[in-house]
Each structure stands twice: as structure tokens, then as C-alpha cells.
Amino acid sequence: MMARGLVLMAVALGVAAGTPATAQRAPAAGDPAASIKHAPAVTRSLPPIVFFVAKGEPNACGVGCREWIAAEGTIDKGADDRLRALLQRLGGRKLPIIFHSPGGLAATGLAIGRLIRQRGLTAGLGWTVPAGCDPKQRREPACDKLKRSGRDLVAVLDTGYTLCNSSCVFAFVGGAVREVEAQAVLGVHSISFALKHVDADGRVTRTPSPMTPAVERKALELWYGKIGAYLREMGISQDLLAAARAVENERLRYLTREQIAAFGIDRRQSIESLWWFVDQAPGPSAVKVIEENRAGTFRKDILRLTCRGSATLRLWFERELGTSSDRPPARLRVNASGGSILLSAPFKAGPSGDHGRMELRFADVPLSLLGEAAFTIEAAEPAGDLGESAPGSAASFSPVTVRNAGPGLGDLSRRCGPTGVGQGVPSERI
């Protein structure tokens, strides 16, 4: 009994070792080993989870959405009570709840999930950056203080950087609707009983449980039973629990999009991210990722709009290829209210980071494209005077509809100008 009193029942912090500074990327397709990362024994502590109302520009958190509940930090004891207090203040308003959390206490994660299911809330993923916070700094004491002020905050939702690991996944699946952003991932591993120590610099050191092996095994089975019952309650496959149990607690496995759909977490067959802003070469840009189930496998389209002057953008369209029959026709075009513009012929094919073989095309488009509600990319008749033969027929390429929603478009519009000229491959006369 004394040993039990010393133990902190937790899903370990679950911070992904080596997570990129700008985004947490999905594992390479067909490479299960690539999805497993070490969760370090010593990590930098994230503060206890805070819940606050964030307000952004129109469509900041999705089409027709500009307000959300931000859930930021480590899931600790009492976090469900803090969320309950906020929901009571909101009365009947049903705002989506957007998670950015490395995990924390398993029991509290389940309580949060049940609470948001009772309220019928939509759950999403993203990092909320209030006005006055530096979007290039992942931790700022002044920003942490602002988030805990109890005030509604003007903010931007960065869906290019997501973190939802360990017990955050249990909280997330409590959503009445669950939207795993394109390119976002969920990290899982087995639970543990662990002691933790936080030093003056915020460094967290985990040490093994003082329980005897036999006592710990019984306790683990008890908690896995509770988690399994919770997942059934939420309509989630027990395969999620099996996937988590198969990974050592000191490691972390990122679920593939196929698993996310198969486990019932997010069954959509086509997922489109919001546009997010990226300020790096080849110039100020807005980036979007679309993940689509094509012939049983989710593949990606990556779109980038880059400043090229006060009136022009360069649209980059990168498509992940599967079999040869999945390859687009020789020519594609962009359709908007102002007319059609041909994309270049593909000039790059090959692996790209975590993706498979990619094919890249581009076109220069007017800045007014940012004001469109949506535009489409579709097959164009092969241009006979170019002497090309189409690898596939026009009918083999389903049109891609691109919604213009997300904070990245506003940032890009403000940044584009005479000096905001993107560099890269020279324009092709098409």
C-alpha cells in the first residue's frame, strides 16, 4: 500500500524525440520502423494543460469557424475540472476543442474525453498562438502566463505543428466528431506507473515504478481494462489499444492515416488541411496538404502559394504517386472564377522526405486567387504542339477541389508585395 501511495499513475509524457521544429510529420508509408521514436527519459516539462477560448479571423479553425477552445499542455490531475469550469462559463455554446498536448495522466485523459463527448464537442488538432506570442518560440513564460489569464484571446491556429501523444489520444477520441488534420499524427505507446521529478529548470526525470513486477502487472491489466471499456464507449476499435500496448512506454509510435481511419478515429477518405503560413525559402508562402484514399492507400497532395510580386503568386502542386496508373495526365490546369491557367509539365519525380514518389508542377497565378472561396485542379487536354504523350487519360485524374480557408492566406496576403518575390525554378511558357 505504501508503494502504491508513492506511484503516479500516468501515461508517460510521450514527447516525440526528434520531432521537427515546424511540424510533426507522419511516418513513411510502408516503413513501420520509421513510425517508432524514442520518448526520452529526461524531457523539458510542458506546463499543466490550460483551456481557453481563442478567436481568429474568419475560417481560422475551419470553414465557418473562428472561435475554439484551445487545450494546451500536459494533462495533469484536475485538468477535467478546469475544462468543466470553462464549459459552464460558455453555457450552451459548443465550440470545437483543439488539442496540443504531449500526454500526461491516463485517468484524466479519459475524464476529459467523456466530458467533451457529453457536451457533443468536435475535437481537432493544432497549436494555438495568441497575439503577442512569438510563433517561432514553442515555449515562452510570458505566453504561458497569457494563456492562463482566464481571458478570451485573439489567436492564430497553426495546424502545421501538431502534438497529441499518449493520453491526449484518449482525450481526443472523446470528441463527438474527430478531425485529424491532414499531415497531423497521433502518437501512442503503452502505459506505465512512474515516479517523476521536476527540477528548477523544468526538466522532468522519470524513474521506474517501486511496485513489484507482479503487483504492477495486475495494476496494468486493470487499467487496460478500463481503457478498453472507454474505447468501446466512444465507438473506437480495440485495435487502437492493441497498437498502444505493442509499443514500449519509453518509445512512441505514430499512427498512419490508414490506422486512424481503420480504428474509427477519423473515417474520412479525403482530408484537407487549412492553409498555414511558412516564412522560409523560396519565399513567404501558404501551405496546404490534402490526404486522399486512392485505391486503398492514402496519398498526399501538397500545395504551396508563394509570393512573386505585388500581383502574382506561384502555385506549386506536388502529388504523391502510387502505381503507374495513378500518374496524372501530361497536363493539368487551375480553374477559378477568373478563368483557367495551365500547370507546367512535371519536372521532378522521386521520393520527397516522408512521402513516396512525388511529381511537381507549377503555375503563376494572380494574387486575386486568395479571394476565391475555392479553386480546382483538373485534367486538361494534352497539348499536341508540345509533342507529349499523356501517361494516363484525362478521365483517370479526379478533379482536386481546394478550399481557401485558414490563417495562412491572410498572412500571405499581408506579406506579398514588390519585395516578396519567391525564387525557384524559372517560369515555363505554357
N, C-alpha and C positions, 0 to 999 in steps of 0.2 A: 504494500500500500504506500509506503514511503517513497519507493522508486516511482510509482505512478504519479505521486504528487510532484515529483521533480520534472516530469516529462511534459514537454509542449507538444500537443497533438497537432501536427501540421503536415500539409503537403509542402515540401521544402521550397525555398524561394523560387526556384525554377528559372533564374535568369539565364538566357541562352549565351553560352560562351561564344565569342566571335561574332555576335550579331552586328551587322553593318551599322554605321552611324546614321545613315539616312533612311534605311528601310530594313525590315525583317523579311527576307525573301523565301519563297517556297523552295523545297528541295528539288534536286534534279529528277526529272522523270525517269523511272526505271532503275533508280540507284538508291535502294533503301538505306544503305550505309551513310549516304550523304545527308540523310534527314536526322541523324543522331548526333547531338552535340554534347559536350561536357557541361554540366552545371557546376561551377567551381565551388570548392569547399569554403572559400572566403570570397565574399562579394561586397560591393558597395551597396549599402542599405538604401532602399527607396522608402520614403515616409509612409506612414499608415494611409490607407486609401481614404480619399476625400471625395464627396459628392457635391457638385454644384451645378447650377443652371448656367449654360453658355448660350450666347446669342451671336449669330453671324449674319452675313449677307444673305439675300435670297438664294435658296438652294444650297446653303452652306453644308447641310448634313444630308443632302439628297434632294430629289425633285420635290418642291413644295415644302421643304423643311429648312427652318432657320434657327430653331431652338432645340437644345438637347440637354440631357443630364450627363455631365462628364463624370466618369468613375476612374480615378487616377491614383495609383499607388498600391502598396502591399496590403492584401486582405488580412485584417487583424481582428482580434476579439472585439465585439461591439460594433463592427462595421455595418451589420444589418440594422442595428438600432439607429445609426446615423442616417442610413438611407430611408428608413421608415419615417423618421422625423422630417426629412426633406419632402417625401411624398405627401405627408399630411399637410405640409405648408402649401404644396401645389394644388391641393384639393382634388378636383376631378380632372385636371389637366393630365394628359397621357403623352408625355414627351419620350422620345427614344432614349435609351441609356447606352452610352458609348464607352467601352472599356479600354483601358490602357494599364495593364497590371501584370507583374511577374508571377503572381500567385500569392500564396500565404496559407491561412488556416483552412483545412478542408471543411470542417463543420460550418464555419462562417460562410464559405463559398456556397454550400448547399442552402443555407438560410437565405442568402441574397437571391439565389435562383428561384426559390419558392416565392419570395416576396414579389419579384418582378413578374412571375407568372400569375400570381393572384391579381396584380394590377393590370395585366394584359399588355405589358410594355414590349416594344420592339427592342432587340439588343443588337448592337453593332460594335465595330472595332475602329479605333483611331486615337490619335494623340491630340488633345485639346490644348491649344496655345493661346492663353488670354492676351489681350492687348497690353503692351508694356513688358511682356516676357520676350526674351531673346529666342527665336525659333531655332537658332543654331546651338543652344545650350540645353542639354537634356535635363540638367538639374540646376536650379538657381534658388538660393534661400529666399530671395525677395519674391520670386514667382510662387514658391511653395506657400509663403505667407499670404499672398494674394488669393490663392485658391482656397485657403481656409478662412477667408474673411467673412463668409456667410452671405456675400452679395452675389447677385446675378452679374456675370462678366461677359463683356464683349470679347469674342474669341474667334479663332480660326481652327477648323478641324483638319489636321494633317493625316490623311489616310495613306500616305506613302510611308509612314512609320507606324507600325503596329506592334503591340506586345500584349499577348494574352496566353499565359502559360499556366500549367498546373491547376490550382483550384480556381483560377479565373475561368478556365474552360467550363467547370461545373456551374459557376455563377452564370456564365454566358448562355448555356443551353437552357436556362430557365426562361429565356425570352419567349413570349408568345409567337413572335416572328424573329428569326435569327438571320442576320445578313453578314456573312463573312465576305468582306470586301475582296475584289479581285486582287491577287498578289499578296493578300494577308494570309497568315498561317496561325494555327493553334498548336501550342507545344504541350505534350503530355509526358508523364512518367509515373512510376509507382509512388505510393505514399510512404511516409516514414514517421517514426517517432524520433524526434531530435531535440537536443538542447541547443540553444543559441545564445551567443554573447555579442552585444553591440558595443564597440569601443567608442571613445570620444570623437573619432573621425568618421563615425558612421559605418565602419567596416563590420560586417556580420560574419562570425565564425560559427560553423555548425560542428557539433561533436556527436558521436553515436549515442543512442539511447542507453540508459542504465538498466533497462529491463533485461531479464534473462531471455535467451532465444525462444524458449517455449512460451513464456508469457507474451512476448512480442508477436509471435505467430498467431496466437489466439486473438490478440487485440487487432491485428491487421485483418484477419478474416472477418471479425465483427464489423470493422469499418468498411471493408469492401462490400459486405452485405448491405450496409446502409447506402452506399453509393450506388450499388446495383438497383436497389429499390427506388432510389431517387431518379435514376435514368429511365426506368420503366414509367414512372410517374410523369416524366417530361416527354415521353414518346421517343426516346433516343435508344438506339441499338446497344445491346450489351457488348458488342464488338468494340465500342469506344473504351470501356473499362478493360477489356482484354488487351487492347493496344497499349493502354497506360501501364498495366501490370507487367507487360513484357519488357519494359524499359527500366533499367536500374535508376534508383532515385537520384544518383549523382549525375545522371545524364538526362537528355531531353530529346524527344522525337517530335518532329513537325509533321502534322497530318497532311497528306496530299489532298488535292481537291477531290479526287475520286473517293477518298475515305470520308471527307467532310459530307459529300453527297450520300454515300452508302450508309453512313451511320445515322442519317436523318437530321444532321445539324443544319445544313442548308442544302436543300434538294434542287435548287435552281440549276438549269442546264446552260444558262448563259448569264454571266455576271459581269457587270460593267462598273468600274471604279469611278469616283469623282475625279475631275481634273485637279491635280495638285501642282504647286509651283516648285520649280527647281532652278536655282541660280548657279549654274556651272556651264562649262564648255558643252556645246558650241554657242551658248548664249542663254539669256533669260528664257525659260520655257515653261509650258504647262504640259504635264504628262498624264496619260490615262492608260489603263490596262483593261483589256476585255478577255475573259476566260470563257471558252465555249466548248461544250461537249461535241466533238466531231468524230463520228464513227467509234464511239465508246471511250474516247480518251479526251481529257480536257487539254486544249491547246490555247496559246495566247496570241493576242494581237496587241502590240504596243504602239501607241500613238504619241507623238510629240509635236507641239506647236512652238516654234522658235522665232523670236524677233529677227526681222531682217531689215527693218526701217520703220518709218512713221506710218506706212500704209500697207506693209507686206509682212506676211508670216511664211515660214517654211513648214509645211506639214510633212512629217516623217511617218511612214506606215510600215511597221515591221511585223511580219506574220510568221508564226511558228508552223513549220511544215511537218506533215506526217509521211504517209506513203506518197509515191509519185502522183497518184490520182488526186491527192489533196492539194497539189500545187495549183495556185491561181492561174488564170489565163495570162497571156502576154501583156495585156493592157487592162488597167483599172482606171476609174475616173471618180472624182469627187463631185457629188451633186448637192447644191444648196440653192437657195431661192434666187441667187444671182446668176445661176447657170451651172455649167459643167466644166471641170478642168481635168485634163489627163494627168495621171501619175506617170512618173518615169518608168521605164523598164527596170526590172530588178537588177541591182548591181552588186549585191552581196548575198551570199548563201553560205551557211555554215553554223556551227554551234555558237551561241551567244550567252556567256555566263551560265546560269542555271537552266537555260532553255535548250531545246533541241535545235535542229537546223532552222535557220531563220532566213527570210527573204525580205529585203529592204527596198522601199520605193519612196519617192518624194515628189512634192509639187509646191510651187509658190502660190499662195492663196491670199486674197485681200484680208486686211485686218478686220473688215466688217463681218468676217466669218464668226468672230467671237460673239456677235449679237444674235446669231441664229439660235433657235431653240434646239436644232439638231441638224446634222448633215449625214449623208450616206456615202459609202464607198461601194461601187458595184462594177461589174464587168463591163468593159467597152469592147466594141467590135475590133478585132486585131487590125492594126494599120498596115495595109498591104504595101504601102510605099516604103515601109521601114524594113521590108524583107525578112520579117519574123514569122515564125510559125508558133501558134499557141500551144503550150503543153497540155492544156485542157480546154474544153469548150466553155463558152460564156455561161452556159447553164450550170456548170459544175461549181460556180462560185456564188454562194448565197450573199446577197447584199448585207453590208455591215452598217447598222444604224448607230450613229454616235451622238449621244445626248450632250449638250453643252451645259453641264451643271458642275459646280464645285468651286471652291475658293481660288483655285489656281488661275481661273480665267480673269478674275478681277485683278489679281496681282500682275498677270502678264499684260493686261491692257494698260495698267499704270506704268509699267516698265518699258514698253515698246516705244521707240522713238528713233530719231536720226542716229543716235549712238548705239542703240540696241540692235546691232546687226549680228546675226548668227553666222558663223563660219561653217565650213564643211565641204561636202562635195559640190563642185561647180554646178550651176543650173544647167539642165539639159533642155535644148529646144525641142518641144514636143507639140 
